[in-house]
Amino acid sequence: MTLHLYNTHTRKKERFTPLKPDAVSLYVCGPTVYNFIHIGNARPAVVFDTLFRLLQTLYPRVAYARNITDIDDKIMKAATDNGESISDVADRFTRAYEEDMVSLNTLPPTLAPKATDNVQAMIDMIALLVERNHAYEAEGHVLFSVQSMADYGRLSNRSLEDMLDGARVEVAPYKKYAGDFVLWKPSSAAEPGWDSPWGRGRPGWHSECSAMIKAHLGDKIDIHGGGRDLIFPHHENERAQSCCSQDGEEFVQYWMHNGYLNIDGEKMSKSLGNFRTVRDLLGLYKGEVLRFALLSAQYRSELDFSKELLTQAKASLDSLYTALRELSDVAVVECDIREQPAYKALLDDVNTPIAIAELHQLAKQLNKAGAPEKSALKSALLRCGELMGLLQEEPESWFKTGAGDDAMPAAEIEALIAERVQAKLDKNYSRADEIREALKTAGVALEDSREGTSWRRE
């Protein structure tokens, strides 16, 4: 079985061949922990978690690192605004991020390095760049000289002039060239800082990931992932630092980037008022619904995140769980997942929409299958779902547990159903109808059959 991935660097889909035949290294840019993450931050986490799961079926060892940026000007501002220490802010939102990741069914990464634990590695890398004339000191800052690298801009496919035209570059009098970027900056007495050859200061954002990759995964890695918004300047600058600090050698084989996420057809932004945090959404929807929605489009395409998308995601999961609910007494058996169409779809550049369609095909086959086939089909559905972080609940739990703190407790629902049964026996049909409507308003659907009344959350 062969995995193919789209490489941003070469701008084409390529057969994946790892540096080592039995081991893969994957690094994905994690959050800057100054607030709860928004749903756009969750897309790369879910996409590359799915890739991580897939790689584990192909290779005996997969080292997946997802960093935590816990020193940044945004964190410093949040600490000042809240009257907290920087470490308290960073620790609190790191915990929140990890909790949100669990809710989205993402596996823990192999490594979760923090920037503050790797400052010496950053200083060492910056010193190498200065020694090799790729960086210079100016007014307490150390800056990377972009003109010192012949193919700077190759990853983002931009010329230096294009990058300066409307790009996010800081204008400063101490720069030799406007596009030069900060590797190290001075810290005041009130700001966090570390001793360095250039005085007390702290690293620039771009320095962090380059140094952590080298410290934890080595000089060269197989895959580097992140959102498309990181291609420039962050990943372009990472590539510049890392390559120039190791004699021009490329440090990433395959660059992967997920597409932008829009809210109701518009780019998500606080100014437009359409900013959605994962924490807020988890009060309304189960994490698996959010995950399904994020996987409903191929990862490189833009995704329009809307209430309609979440409603569709919930309905799709309900249909899959319904197929499983009716097979609670069917045993799970060994399953060769590599023969499944859903698995083959994921091998084609992590094509989750096709893989999801194949899950529905398995559910349809289950509905029509005879007893001898049901175990194999159920096992295939569960195993393929697991590969995407889906179908992780027991069916009864799926239908009977809700999202958020305001969901009606199951015991209260069962009591109302019992009261409705008695009302029907007493021929008090108006009360029975009242209970059904009250449950419907609370998001609970009833299904009457010869065996009795079952219920599920809508």
GIGIGI-V940914 format. One record per helix or strand. SS is the DSSP state (@ for helix, = for strand). FROM is the first residue (numbers start at 1). TO is the last residue. If there is no record, write none. Layout:
ss=SS from=FROM to=TO
ss=SS from=FROM to=TO
//
This chain:
ss== from=4 to=7
ss== from=12 to=15
ss== from=20 to=20
ss== from=23 to=28
ss== from=32 to=32
ss== from=38 to=38
ss=@ from=39 to=58
ss== from=61 to=66
ss== from=68 to=69
ss=@ from=73 to=82
ss=@ from=86 to=103
ss== from=111 to=111
ss== from=114 to=114
ss=@ from=115 to=117
ss=@ from=119 to=131
ss== from=135 to=138
ss== from=141 to=144
ss=@ from=146 to=148
ss=@ from=160 to=164
ss== from=181 to=186
ss== from=194 to=194
ss== from=201 to=203
ss=@ from=205 to=217
ss== from=221 to=227
ss=@ from=228 to=245
ss== from=252 to=258
ss== from=261 to=263
ss== from=266 to=267
ss== from=277 to=277
ss=@ from=278 to=282
ss=@ from=287 to=295
ss== from=303 to=305
ss=@ from=307 to=325
ss=@ from=337 to=339
ss=@ from=341 to=347
ss== from=348 to=348
ss=@ from=352 to=368
ss=@ from=371 to=387
ss=@ from=395 to=400
ss=@ from=410 to=425
ss=@ from=429 to=441
ss== from=444 to=449
ss== from=452 to=457
//
